[in-house]
Amino acid sequence: MSLLVRDRAALVVVDVQEAFRPYASFAGVAESCAKLLQGARILGLPSVVTEQYPKGLGHTAPELGLQDERPIEKTVFSAARAERFDLAGREQALVCGIETHVCVSQTVHDLLAAGIEVHVPADAVGSRHELDHARGLERLERAGAVVSTVEAALFELLERAGTPEFKAVQKLIL
């Protein structure tokens, strides 16, 4: 596994939807995913956003601040199996969202099986129950995903300080 590289990476935001709002980890996960989306825009990374059965689970939380991103509706748990899922030829995926042990996990496993290098910021994924989240992260790491944090991922993508992108991303995390 290597560090995230700007021209090799894409962001995948999995199912950060209204139905999950009542759960304790939701606010932090949504905030972290919003930072990643903003960072992806600043750094020019392609982004894929998915919604699991939006008729039942609602749409993407407004605090993510979607702009040009058009969520892909899906009923399969793995975002990688959804129609229109496309990493734009990128070899690395930075995956965040809900739930760690279900849709995020199945997405990561499918991407790894397809030869994609996957990075998962632990502070940008969550589950309704802490045990599911913890076990999900352990399983992803054992499968070969790099488990890190939002800040670590953004700084890897930046590579250096002193650029306009650095200043813009720095505002997201400070």
C-alpha positions, 0 to 999 in steps of 0.5 A: 500500500502506498500513500494517497496520490492526488492524480490516482485517487477518487473519493467514495461517499457511501450512504450518509443519509437522513435515516441514520441521523438519530445515531450517536456517530452520525454528526461526526461522520457527516462532518468528516465526510463533508470535509473530505468532499470539500477537500476533493473539490479543492484538490480536483479529485473525482467523487462518487456519492451513493444513497441506499434506497432513498425512498426508505432511508432518505437522501444525503444529509444536507450538511455534506453540501453536495454541489455538482455531485449527483448521488447514485441510487442503489439497492445493492449494499456495495456501492461498487456494484451500483449502476453508474459507479465509476472511479474515473480510471483512478487506482485508489479509493478514499471511502467514507460513509455509513455503515462501516460493517455493511455498505462501506465494508462490502464496497471496500471488499469489492474495490480491493477484489478489483485491484483498487487500493483502498483507504478508509478514514476511521473518523469518516465511517460509522455504524449504529452500534460501536461494536459493528463499527470497531469490528468492521474497521478491523475486518477492513484492515485485515482485508488490505485497506489502509485505515487512517484519518481524515486529516492524514488522508488530506495531508497525503493528498496535499503532499506539501505546504505553502500552496493555495490548496494547502491553505484551503484544506488547512481551513477545513481541518483547523 
